[in-house]
Amino acid sequence: MQRRGALFGMPGGSGSRKMAAGDIGELLVPHMPTIRVPRSGDRVYKNECAFSYDSPNSEGGLYVCMNTFLAFGREHVERHFRKTGQSVYMHLKRHVREKVRGASGGALPKRRNSKIFLDLDTDDDLNSDDYEYEDEAKLVIFPDHYEIALPNIEELPALVTIACDAVLSSKSPYRKQDPDTWENELPVSKYANNLTQLDNGVRIPPSGWKCARCDLRENLWLNLTDGSVLCGKWFFDSSGGNGHALEHYRDTGYPLAVKLGTITPDGADVYSFQEEEAVLDPHLAKHLAHFGIDMLHMHGTENGLQDNDIKPRVSEWEVIQETGTKLKPMYGPGYTGLKNLGNSCYLSSVMQAIFSIPEFQRAYVGNLPRIFDYSPLDPTQDFNTQMTKLGHGLLSGQYSKPPVKSELIEQVMKEENKPQQNGISPRMFKAFVSKSHPEFSSNRQQDAQEFFLHLVNLVERNRIGSENPSDVFRFLVEERIQCCQTRKVRYTERVDYLMQLPVAMEAATNKDELIAYELTRREAESNRRPLPELVRAKIPFSACLQAFSEPENVDDFWSSALQAKSAGVKTSRFASFPEYLVVQIKKFTFGLDWVPKKFDVSIDMPDLLDINHLRARGLQPGEEELPDISPPIVIPDDSKDRLMTQLIDHFAEPLTMPGYGGAASAGASVFGATGLDNQPPEETVAMITSMGFHRNQAIQALRATNSNLERALDWIFSHPEFEEDSDFVIEMENNANANIVSEAKPEGPRVKDGSGMYELFAFISHMGTSTMSGHYVCHIKKEGRWVIYNDHKVCASERPPKDLGYMYFYRRIPS
């Protein structure tokens, strides 16, 4: 449809007739009741379309509804207009232009002031002295696409002017959340883009740092302009200092400093003295490289007294990210990366693997028109809409286009080899799927395995029709417990979604090397000498699989034959094999001091996996079953400690869980977490509320711990700040009602049983010392070759590190 901008004196219009103020007011009169001024609590979306990853940077710009404040790209704004009848939108467009260069090759001074008023993320690849930005805003009235340029104070009604100003000045909706959550981002420093760095030859060593003006070796800050290393003051991080970094700023005016010891491949702590706050530096890697610091080789430790003093063989960071290898960027459908929002790589890696599975592609992207057309009025708060949006963004190729020939020539002329891969931002998706979750809604690093189970839970709760794509992971586990006194057995079945493989450290093939390393390390530490080269344990996969299948002693379970507690032996087997098998390597554990740690191991994971020998066999001839008598529930009247012990004892044996058609063990060890339905088991909720806790507190604790009673009680005692949340209560009650409906219509186990032969098609790797820190990347086999997905970077893999993975994805080989 032809635009009507000429009617309002828009540049380039052929009519060039400026409409009178009365005419504009008359045009807006029918729509005035629909134009709102954003109130406190309203989410105003100016950065991203609700259905796509279009933004003001996109060719067609972004349209913000002046009633709902939802944003839509050019492809989707008509859908919203037809569905809601809302006619007035604010069109936002950011223009990016290359600066005109002078005869000497430098950029000419600006001849006019660039208009930048949108609160947008700038493009890291364009955010330099070579480009300038200009933002444009106008009102557009549908369906005739009348355009009114903004600002237009003299001609617009006062209410419309106030509404437009409020929309333009509103902050990102992701910055209005709790200050402890991930959405409360640090601002980008205004000095980062054009930071001056002196060419003074300063190179910063990897360890042994000391303040240049005193003897302090802690709380040290590296000035990013001249490379000075100076101590901070106590208020920087409460660790003490003499304030020499601040004094240096007052003497020189050099604004930015990074704290030494916090530098990792994911970033670092950066402080702006001029802005007087912690900030983000989008060019931190370049600024550190100026002083000889390679972020990929840095591990955050105070004063470099740990990792940086080690002379490592090629570290897992380098091996997993294939550092040092020239990786070819990949473009097109299925090769779109995801921007890191700050410790969001666990989410990115899982979602890349998920959307490489055809069943998920068909369920969401294959149903895109129907899902989008029938989405609720606020599609940002709908799981299926956001899953479809993310899947289309990753698979369409629309956001992964190779640079054109002219751009490649320009890179060569500038001696740049950086691939122009921006990826898409999963900001809206993460905000929704992490809502009401105490861990995933934070800005901290998380466990990719726990997020995988959380995602499966959401897919289960928001299924599309009768098909449920998460059924491809679903399988039945048969657990057999034999009473050591009566020799009688009990067989139960439960549903699970992943296989947890223990690390058989005792089977390491390089034990002598490991022992020698440990002795040398202890001697070096005691004598304060440099630590020896790290040694990684080499574990045969066959040994881990053997450890998985070995019987497990159960010290205290209810023997119905004895009507008392007894010792037993438990074994777990596959009662069915899933279509897609997810294997988690149990690399993470706790030391004696309860500090999380990670096994540094290499396991020769097979490309072809046969687990047919782990098929369950059921009751065998000569076996006698334990009688089906439930244990008594005893709630003592004394202390909480005694009650907790009683509860844990009671739930130490299998517990029937609603919605699964069988029994589920509350303490499964070799398979994944249980209880992935909408609501925690009512019996468990009742046990916790009997201790005097609120029902909603019990539900949140159980949901946060996958319905594990012992962990839920620990969670409650470690979260004393819990408060009733009305939105959370409503959501819980809705989930409970949904459970009642689903339980009224039993649907069977919903498993896709078949052969136990599998082939590897993807794996997720973790770098770092625990799930609370570090970085994740994903490798996926596509079109016959391995591809590495490292946040927004997608490249052909040259040496996929299959022995260092954390989660492995296998697909069944048809028999």
N, C-alpha and C positions, 0 to 999 in steps of 0.2 A: 504493500500500500504506500502510495506517495506521501511523504511527510509534508507537513504544512508549516514548516518553520518560517517560510517567507512572510507569512501573515504577521509575524511578530518581529520583523526586522532582523531575523537571524542572518549571520554572515553567509554569504553565498546564495541567498534567496534571490529569485529572479524578480519578485514583485517589489521588494525593498520598501513595503509599506508598513509603517509602525502602527499597531492597533492602539487605540486610545485606552486609557485606564478603565473607563466604564465598560468598554467592550470586553476586556479581560475579565472584569468582575462578573459581567453578565454570562460569560462563557462558563465560569466556575460555580455560579449560583446553584444549578441543579445538583452539584456534587459536594457542596459544602457540608451537608450532614455526615458525609463519609470521611471527611478529612479530620484527623485527630492530632493533637499535640502529645508526643510521648510522655507518659507519666513515669514516676519512679517505679522501677520494677519491670517496665516494658523492655523487651529485648529488641534492639534495632540492628538489623542485619544489613551492613553496608559493604561487606567484604566478599560475600560468597552467595551464590544462588542456592536455593533450598533443594533443587533437583540436579544440579550439575556443579562443576567447578569453575563456571564463568564468574568473573569479577570485573570491577571497573577497568582492570588492565586488559580484558578481553576485547576483541574487535567490536562486538556489539554492545559493550558496556554492561551495566547492571541496572535493573529497575526495582526500586523500593516502593512497596505499596504504602500509601499514605494513611492507611487505616490499620493494617495488621503489622506493618513494618518488616514484613518478610521480603526477601530479595529474590529476583528471578532474572535469569539470562534471557537473551532475546528469543531463544528457542522455546522458553517455558512461560513467558509472561502472558501470552495469549491464553494459555490453559488456565492460569489463575483468574484472568478477567472473565472468561466464560463460566468458570465454576462459581465465582463469588459475586460477580457483577461490580466489583470495585474498579473504578475507572481512572483514578488519579494516581500516577506513579511519579517518583522522582528518578530521573535517569542520571546515572553517574558514570563518568568516563574519565580515565586517566590517560593522558597522551604522553608518550615517551619519545623524546627526540634526541638525536645525536647533536652535540654542540658543533657549531661552525668553527672550523679551525683556521688559525692565522697562517701567514706565510711561513713562519718558523715551525709550524706543526702543532703548536699549543692551542688550546681552546681559547677563543676570543672571550673577553669579558661579556657578561650578560648585558644585553641592550634593554631588557625589560625585566620586571620582577615576575618570576614564575609563580603561578597560583597553585599552592599545594595546601589543600584543606581537608583531604580525606585521610582518615586514620587507617592507613593501609600498610601492609608489609611490602617493602620495596624488593625488587628483583635483585638477588645477590649478584647475578652475572652482569647486570647493567648498572649496579649501584656504584658508580665511579665518577671521576671528573669528566668522562666522555659523554655523559647523558644528562638531560634535564627533564623535569616533570612539570606537567600542567594539568590541573584537575578542572573538570567541567561538570556543571550540574544544571538541570532544567526539569521543569514539570512537563509530563506527557499525559494527555487526556485520551483515553481509549473510548470507542474503537477507531476514531478518526485520526489518532496520532497527532493532535494539536500539540505544539511545543511552545513553552514559555521559558525564556532564558532566566537564569538565576545568577545573582540576586536581582530582584525587581521590586524593591520596597515601595516605590511610588505608585505602581500600578496594581499590585496584589492586595487583596483584602488583608486586614491586620492578622486575622486568625491563620490565614495561609502562610503569611510571612513568619509568624511565630513558630508554626509547625515545621516549616522548612529549616529555619535556624536550629530548632531543637534536634531535628534529624541529622543535620550536617555536623553538629557539635557533639553528638552522642558518642560514647565510647563503645568499643567492641563489647558485645554481650558476654564474651568469655572472660572479661575483666571485672564482671560484677558479682562473681561468685565469692565464696569464702576465701579469705586471704591465704589459707593454708592449701588451697586446691591448685591444681596445675594451671587453671585458666588465668590466675593472677600473675601475668607475665612481667618480667622485668622490661623496662623501656630500652629501646635501642639508643645508645648515646649519639647525640648530635655531632660529636667529634670523630666518630668511628669512620665515616666515609672519607674524610679528607685529612686524616691524622698525619701530621708531619713526623717522619722518623729520620733521625740524624744518621748520616753515613760515617760513623765514627769508629767502625771496626770492632765494636763490642760484641763478644760472643759469650753466651751464658752457659756454664758447664752444667751437666746433668745432676750434680749433687755438690755438697759442701758449701752451700751459700752462706753468706754472712753480710750483715748490714755494713754499708760503706762508711758509716759514721759512728758505729759503736760495735760491740762484740756480740750482739744478739744474733742467734741462728734460727729463731722461730718468728712466725708472723711477719714474713718478709714479702715485700711487694716489688715487682719489676715494673719500672716506668717504661711505657711503650714508646716513648719518644727518644730517650737517650740511653736506655738500657741500664739505668742506675738501679741497684738493689738496696732497698732501704726498709727499715722496720716501720710497722704501723703503730697505731695507738690502741689502747685497750678497747675502745668502742667499735673497732672494726670487727673483731670476732671474740672479744673477751679473753684473749690469750696474752695480753700485755705487750708493751712496746714503748719506745721513747718518742714516737711521732715524727721520725726523721723523713718518712715518705711525704707527709703533709708539709713539713718545712721545705722540702725540695720543690714541691709544687708552688708554694708561695714565692720561692726564689726564682723559679723558671717559668711558671705558667703552663707546664706540660701536664695535660689534664687526665690522662688515663693510666691506670696501673693494674696489673694482674697479680693475684696472689700466687706465689710460688708454692708448689705442693698441692695445688688444686687442679693442675693442668692434666686433662685426660683427652682421649680422642673425641669425647663428647663436648668439651668446652672447658671453662674455668671460671673462677670468681674474678670479675672485673669491676673496678670502682672508678667513678668519675669524681675527681676532686671539685671540678667546676660545678657539676650538677648536684654534688653532695648526695649521691645515692649509688647503689649497685646498679649496673647497667649491662646490656648485652653489646657485644662487639661482633657484628656479622663477618668481619674480616680478621678475626682473631688469629686464624691459622697463618695468614700472610704476615700479620704484624709480629707474631712470634718467630716465624721463619727468618725475619730480618735480623734477629739476634741468634740465629743458629738453632732454634728450638723446633723440633718436629713433633707436632701434637700426637701423631700416630704412635710414637715411641714413648710417650709419657704416661705414667701411672700416678694418680694422686696420692702422695705421701708427704707428710710434713718434713720439709727440708731434704727430701729425697733420700732418707736414710734406709729405705727398704728396697723397693723395686728398682730405683735408679742406680743403686750401688751394685746390683747384680749384673754380671756379664752374661746375659742370657744367650742360649742358642736362639735361633729365630723365634721370637715370642709368638704366643697364640694370636695376639692382635695382628701381627704381620701375616701369619700363615692363613688365618681365617679370612682376612680382608684381601688376601693375595697381593699384599704390598710389594712393590719392587717389580711387579709384572705389568707390562703394558697391556691393559685391558681395553678391548674394543667396546665402545658404547653401543647399546642396542636400542632400537626405536621401533615404534609401531604397536599394533594391538598386542596386549599382554606383556609389554615391556615398559610400563609406566611406573616410576618410583613414587615413594611417599616421603614428604618432607618430615624431618624430625622436629617435633614440637617441644622438645626438651624431655629426654628420657621416654620417648614414645616408640622407640625402636622395637620393643617387645610386641606392641600392637601391630606395627607395620609388617614384621616378619611373619606373624601368624596370619594376617589377612592376605598377604601375597600367596602363602601356601594354600589357604582356604579357597581363594578364587582361581587357583590352578586346577581345581577339581570340577569336572563337567557337571556334576549334580548341583553344585552351588551356582555355577554359571547359568544353568537352565532355570533354576528356581527363582533367581533374582533378575539377572540381566535379560534372560529369555522372556520374563513376564513384565518387562519394563513398562510398556504402555498401560497395561491393566493396573499395575501397582501405582504408577504415577497418577493415572486418571481417577483412581478410587482412594487416593491418599486422604488423610484427614485434613481439616482446615489449616492445621499447623504441621506441615510435613517434616519440620526439623525435629519434632518429638515423636516420630514414628519409626520404629526399628526397621521394618521392611523397606520403607522409602530410603532410609539412609544406607541400608545394605545394598540396595539396588543402585543408588547413586555412586557408592564407592566401587562396586563391581564394574559398572559402566565406565567409570573414570579409569580404572586399571586396565580394562580389556578392550576399550574402543579404539585406542591409539590416538584419540583426539588430543590428548595432552602429552604425547610422546612423538613429536615430529622431528626428523633430522634437520640440522641447520641447512639452509639453502647454500648454493655454491658461493654466493657473494660473502656470506658470513664466514665460510671456511677460508676463503682467500684473506678476509680481514684478520682472522685468527693467525694465519701464517705470517702476515705482514707485521703483526704485533708480537710475533714469536710466542703466542699463547697456544697451549695444547689442551686447555680445559674444555671438556665436552659441555655443550649447552643443554644440560638436562636439569629441568627445574622440578619435575614431579608435581604431584598434587598434595594439598594439605588435608589430612584427615581430621581437622579441628572440629567440625560439626559432628562427625561420626563419633569421635572420642568423647566429646561432651555428653552425647546421649548414652552411649553404652556404659560409660563410667558413672552415670548418675546414680546416687544412693549407694555406691560402693565405696567403702572407707579407704581402700587402697588404690584402686584404679583411677579414682577422682583426684588423687594427689599428683604432685609433680615428681614423685620419686620413681626410680627404676623398679620394675615389677618382674614377676616370674612369668615367662611366656607360657608355661604349662598351665598355670592357674588362669591366665587370661583365656587360653584355649577352652578350658572347661566353662568359664564364665560365658564365653560366646556361645558354646553349645547350649547352655542353659537358656540364653536369650532366643536362640533359634527355636528351641523346643516350645517356648512360651508364645512365640509369635509366628507359628507355622502358617504357610500359605495353602489354604485348602487342605486336601488330604495328604499331600506330599510334604515330607519333612527331609530336607537335604542332610541334616545331621544324622539321619538313620544310617548313613554309609559308615559312620564310626561306631555305631551301637552294636554291642555284642553281649552275650550272656556268660557269666562266670559261674562255674560250679565249684562250691566250696565243700570240702569233705572234712569233718572233724571226728576223730576217733578218741573215745574216752580211754585213758591209759589204764583205768581200773577194770571197767567192764568189757573193754574191747569192742563196745558197740559204736555205731557210726551214725552221723547225721549228715544228710546231703541238703544243701540249700542252693538257690540260684539268685543272682542279682544282675542288674544291668551295669555295664561300664562302657567307657569311651576311649580308654587308652591303656597301654601295657607299660608298666614301670619296670625297668630292667636294672637290677642291682649291679654295682661295680664290684667285681670279684678281685679286690686288691691282692688277696693272698695268691692269686694265680699269675701275677706279673711275671713276664718272661725275662725281665732285666733286674731281678732282685739284688744281685751283687752290686750293680751300679747304683741302685737306689740307696742301699745301706752305706756305701762309700760316700755318696753325696751327703747323706744326713750327718755322718760323723764329721766330715769336713766342714759342713755348715755350722754345726755346733761349736767346733773349735774356732772357726773364724769369728763367730759372734762373741765368744768369750774373750778373745784377744783383740776384738775390734779391728779385724782385718777385712779386706774385701771378700764378699761372699763368693762361693764357687759357682760355676755354671750350673743353671737349673737342669734337673733331669726329670723327664716325663715318664711315668709308669706306662708300660706297654701291656695291655690286657687283651687276651684272646676273647673274641665274641662268644665262642663256644663255652668258655668258662662262665661268662655272665648269664648265658641262657641256662646253663646247668644250675647256677645259683638260684635262678628264678623258679625252677621246677622243684627245688628241694623242699621237703616238709618243714613246717614252722611250728615250733613248740608254743603251745598255749598254756600258760601257767594257771590260769584261773577262769574257767568257763562253767556254765551251769549244765551239769549232767542230769538230765531228767530221769535217767534210770536210778541214780543215787538220791535224787531230790536234794542235791548238795553240789557245792563247787568241786571241781576236779581238774587235774592236769589232762591235757590232750595234745593231739598232733593234728595240724591243719595243713591241707594241700589245696591248691587252687588250680583249676584247669579251665580251658575254653569249652563252654557248652555250645557255643556257636562261634564262627569266625566272621569278623566284619568284612565289608567290601573294601574298606580302607583301614589299615592298621597304623595307629600312631604309637610309636615307641619312645618313651622318655628314659633317658639315662639318668639314674639317680646320683648325679655328681655332687649334689649339695648336701651338706650335713652340718652338725653343730659340734664344736669342740667341747672339751670338758669345762671350759669357761663360758659356754653358751654363745660364743662368738661364731657367726656363720662362716663356713669355709667351703672350699670347692676342691674336689679331687682333680689334680692335674694329670689326666690320663689320656691315652690314645687307644681306641678300641677299633679293631678291624671290622667295622660294620659291613655286612655283605650286601651286594647289589641284589642278589636273589635270596629270599628268606623262606625257609620251610619250617613251619611250626605244627605240622599235622600230628606229630607225636605228642603234642600237648592237648589233644582233643580229649574231653571228659568222657568217662566210661559209665558213669552212673553206678547204682547199687550192684555189687558183684556177687556171684554165687558164694554162699557161705557167710556173707556179711549180715549182721543183725542190726536193724535200725533202733536208735534211741526213741523212746516213746515221746509223742508230741504233747508235752506238758510244759506250759510256760512257767518261768520262775516267779516267785512272789515279789511284789513291789513293796519295799520297806523304806519308809521315810522317817528317820530318827528325829527326835525333837531337840537334839543338842546342836553343837556348833556347825558352821558352814563347812569347815574342813572335813568333818566326819560325813556330812551329807554329800559333799563332792565325791569322796571316796566311794560311798555307797552307789552313787549314780554311775560312776565310771565302772564299778564292778558289774552293775546290772546290765550296762550296754556293752560289755566286753564280748558278748556273743552276738550272733546274727539277729537283726531286728527287722521285722516286716515293715516295709515302707510303702505308703500309698502310691498308686500309679505305676508300680513296677511289676505287679503280678507275681511277686516272689519275695524272698528275703534278701536283705542287703546288710552286709557287715559294716558296722560303724568304725571298724579299725582295719580296713583292708590295707595290705602293705605292698603287694606286688602289682596290683592294678590301680587305676586312678581313683580319684575321689568319688564318693557316691552321693546320692540324693540330689540329682540335677533336675528336680521337678520344680514347679512354681513355688511350692511352699515347703518349709522344713516339716518333718514328721511331727504330727500333733502330740505324740507321746513325749517326744524330746522337748517340745515347747512347754508342755505341762510340767515336766520335771524341773525345768529352770524357773518357771514362774512360781513353783511351790517353794522356792528358796527366797521369795520376796521380791524378785526382779519384775519389771514391767514386761508385759507380753511383747510389746513392740521391740523392747531391748533384746529379749530372747530371740525373736525372729531375725533381727539384724545380725546378731552374733552368730546364729546358725547359718545364715546366708553367707556371711563373710568367711566362714570356715567350712563350707560345703557339708553342713549338718553333722560335723564331728563334735560330739558333746564335750569331750575334754578340752578341745581347742576353743570351743565356744565359751566355756566358763573362763578360760584364761583370757579370752578376748574381752569379756565383760569386766574382769578385774583390772585389765590394762587400759580400759577406756572409760574411766570414771566421769569423763566430761560429757557422756551421752545425754542428749536431751530429746524429748518427744518432738517429732517432726510431723506436722499434720499431713504434708504431701506424702511422706513415707508411710504414714498410717493408712491413708487412702489407697496407696499403691498396694500395700500388703493385703488390705481387705479385698481389693479387686482380684489379686492373685489367688486369695483363698476361695473366692467365689468361682474363679475359673477352674480351680482344682475340683470343686464339687461337681461342676459340669462334666469335666473330663473323666472323673472317677465314676460318674453315672453311666458312662459308655465305655466299658473295658474294650481295649483294642488289641490285646495280645502283646507279645514281646517286641514286635516291630524290629526284627533283626533280619539281615540279609545273609543267611548262612551260605557257606560254600567251601571251596578248597582253602587249605591253609598255606598255599604257595603265593608269595608276594614278590614284587620288584620295587626297588627304591626309586622314588621320583622327586623327593624334596627332603631337605633337612634344614633345621634352624640351629645356629651355633651361637654360643655365648662367650664373650670375652670379659674377664674380670674375676674378682675373688669371691663374689656371692651374687645372688639374684637381686640384692638391694643396690647393686652398682654395676658398672660395666656397659656393654653394648651387645646388641643382637644383629645378626645378618641372616639372610636366607638364601639358600641355593636351590634352584628348581631346574629339573631337566625338561627342556622344551625343544620340540622339533629335532630331537636326537642329540642335543648338546646341553651342557650345564650352563646356567646363567646365574650370576650373583646379584642379589638385590640388597644393596647397602643404603638404606634410607632412599634418597632421591636418585641415587646413582644405580643404573642398571647396565651391566656389562657382561660380555661373554666370558665365562670362567675358563681359566687356563689350567688351574690345579685345584679342583674342588676338594677341600679338606674333610673328606667323609669320615675320617677317624676322630675328629674333634667335635662332632655335633652334640647337641643336647636333646633335640626332638627330631625323630625321623618319621617320614610319611611314606608308607608302602601302599601300593595298589595291588589288588588280587590279580593273579594271572589266571585267565579262564582255563578250566581243565578240559 
